[in-house]
Amino acid sequence: MKTKNLTLIIILAAILILGGCGCGSYNSLVSQDEQVKNSWANVQSEYQRRSDLIPNLVRTVQGEANFEKSTLENVINARARATQLTVNPDDLTPERLEQFQQAQGQLSQALGRLLMVTENYPTLQANQAFRGLQTQLEGTENRIKVARNDFNREVATYNTSVRRFPTNIFAGMMGFRPRSPFQAEAGSERAPEVQF
């Protein structure tokens, strides 16, 4: 009888300990998952800030009568594609993240071409509104980089927890899966060729 009670107490203690570990692991994963989602929201917010600046930049550049219309159309179209694609933080699959990065990368390239072409227009370069918008865009690009780095750090922390034993057991049972970080764009490992 005493052996039976002792066995029952040991089993109940083991269940309570495992349950406590499971609750602690679950709560920790929920907190980290929310931090990843918050970081993703910050990334999207910074990209949205950039998208919000673009119409003002385009209007300012359009004031220059001889400005290349195709360059402006490329920026407008790239902005439209980039703003149409949204990624839910619960659906941060590598494929969706890559689509998002491609759309934002196309917008970055179009903006880069626009800013490069504007150097041929001294009156535009002297325009105070244009210079202010250009400065804001440069600052926003820096903020995007910081937000992406913060997101990647939160993803790394979350992914480490999801994969670490014994939390990985509870993570799998509770539906927590590793998240994808931002990756460098294909070809970015090669230095651009500069020819004079």
C-alpha positions in Angstrom: 0.0 0.0 0.0 2.8 2.4 0.9 4.7 1.5 -2.3 1.6 2.2 -4.3 1.1 5.6 -2.7 4.8 6.5 -3.1 4.6 5.5 -6.8 1.5 7.6 -7.3 3.2 10.6 -5.6 6.2 10.2 -7.8 4.1 10.0 -10.9 2.0 13.1 -9.8 5.2 15.0 -9.0 6.6 14.2 -12.5 3.4 15.3 -14.2 3.4 18.5 -12.2 7.0 19.2 -13.0 6.5 18.5 -16.7 3.3 20.6 -16.7 5.1 23.5 -15.1 8.0 23.2 -17.6 5.4 23.1 -20.4 3.6 26.1 -19.2 6.8 28.1 -18.7 8.0 27.1 -22.2 4.6 27.9 -23.8 4.5 31.3 -22.2 8.1 32.1 -23.2 7.4 31.1 -26.8 4.2 33.2 -26.9 6.2 36.2 -25.7 8.9 35.6 -28.2 6.4 35.1 -31.0 4.8 38.4 -30.1 8.2 40.1 -30.2 8.8 38.7 -33.7 5.4 39.9 -34.8 6.1 43.4 -33.3 9.4 43.5 -35.1 7.8 42.6 -38.3 5.2 45.3 -37.8 8.1 47.8 -37.4 9.7 46.6 -40.6 6.4 47.1 -42.4 6.0 50.5 -40.8 9.3 51.7 -42.1 8.6 50.4 -45.6 5.2 52.2 -45.4 7.0 55.4 -44.4 9.1 55.1 -47.6 6.1 54.4 -49.7 4.3 57.4 -48.2 7.3 59.7 -49.2 7.3 58.6 -52.8 4.2 60.4 -54.1 5.7 63.7 -52.7 9.0 63.0 -54.3 7.4 62.1 -57.7 5.3 65.3 -57.6 8.4 67.4 -56.9 10.3 65.7 -59.7 7.4 66.1 -62.1 7.7 69.8 -61.7 10.9 69.6 -63.7 9.4 69.9 -67.2 12.0 67.8 -69.1 12.3 64.9 -66.6 12.2 61.4 -68.0 8.7 60.1 -67.7 9.7 56.4 -67.9 11.8 56.8 -64.8 8.9 58.3 -62.8 6.5 55.6 -64.2 8.9 52.9 -63.0 9.0 54.3 -59.5 5.2 54.6 -59.4 4.7 51.1 -60.7 7.3 49.6 -58.3 5.6 51.4 -55.4 2.2 50.0 -56.4 3.6 46.5 -56.5 5.4 46.9 -53.2 2.3 48.3 -51.4 0.0 45.6 -52.8 2.0 42.8 -51.2 1.5 42.4 -47.5 2.7 39.6 -45.4 0.8 38.6 -42.3 3.2 38.0 -39.4 1.6 34.6 -38.8 2.4 33.7 -42.4 6.1 34.5 -42.5 7.1 31.6 -44.8 10.4 31.8 -46.6 8.4 32.1 -49.9 6.2 35.0 -48.7 9.2 36.8 -47.2 11.1 36.4 -50.5 8.2 37.8 -52.5 8.1 40.8 -50.1 11.8 41.3 -50.4 11.7 41.2 -54.2 8.9 43.8 -54.4 10.7 46.1 -52.0 14.0 45.5 -53.8 12.4 46.5 -57.1 11.2 49.7 -55.5 14.6 50.4 -54.1 16.2 49.9 -57.5 13.6 52.2 -59.1 14.2 54.9 -56.5 18.0 54.5 -56.9 17.6 55.1 -60.7 15.4 58.1 -60.0 17.8 59.7 -57.6 20.7 59.0 -60.0 18.9 60.6 -62.9 18.0 63.7 -60.9 21.7 64.5 -60.6 21.4 65.7 -64.3 18.9 68.4 -63.3 20.6 71.3 -61.4 17.3 73.1 -60.8 15.8 70.0 -59.2 19.0 69.5 -57.1 18.6 73.1 -55.9 14.9 72.6 -55.0 14.6 72.7 -51.2 11.6 70.4 -51.2 13.4 67.8 -53.3 16.5 67.9 -51.1 14.3 67.6 -48.0 12.5 64.5 -49.4 15.8 63.0 -50.5 17.2 63.4 -47.0 14.0 61.8 -45.5 14.3 58.9 -47.9 17.9 58.3 -47.0 17.0 58.4 -43.3 14.1 56.0 -44.0 16.4 53.6 -45.7 18.6 53.6 -42.6 15.5 53.0 -40.4 14.5 50.1 -42.7 17.9 48.5 -42.2 17.7 48.9 -38.4 14.2 47.5 -38.4 15.2 44.5 -40.5 18.2 43.9 -38.2 15.9 44.0 -35.1 13.5 41.6 -36.8 16.3 39.2 -37.6 17.6 39.4 -34.0 14.1 38.6 -32.6 13.7 35.7 -35.1 17.0 34.3 -34.1 16.0 34.4 -30.4 12.6 32.8 -31.1 14.1 30.1 -33.4 16.7 29.2 -30.8 13.9 28.7 -28.2 11.8 26.7 -30.6 14.7 24.4 -31.4 16.2 24.1 -27.9 15.5 20.9 -25.9 13.1 20.4 -24.1 11.2 23.4 -25.3 11.2 21.9 -28.9 8.9 19.1 -27.7 6.3 21.6 -26.4 6.9 23.9 -29.4 6.0 21.1 -31.8 3.0 20.1 -29.8 1.7 23.7 -29.6 2.3 24.6 -33.2 5.3 26.9 -32.9 7.5 26.7 -35.9 10.8 28.4 -36.8 10.5 31.7 -38.6 12.5 32.9 -41.6 14.8 36.0 -41.3 15.5 38.5 -44.0 18.2 37.2 -46.3 20.6 39.1 -48.5 19.3 39.5 -52.0 20.6 37.1 -54.6 23.8 38.4 -56.2 24.6 40.9 -53.4 27.7 39.0 -52.5 29.3 40.3 -55.8 30.7 43.8 -55.7 29.2 46.0 -58.5 31.4 46.8 -61.4 32.3 50.5 -61.7 33.4 51.6 -65.1 34.5 55.1 -66.1 
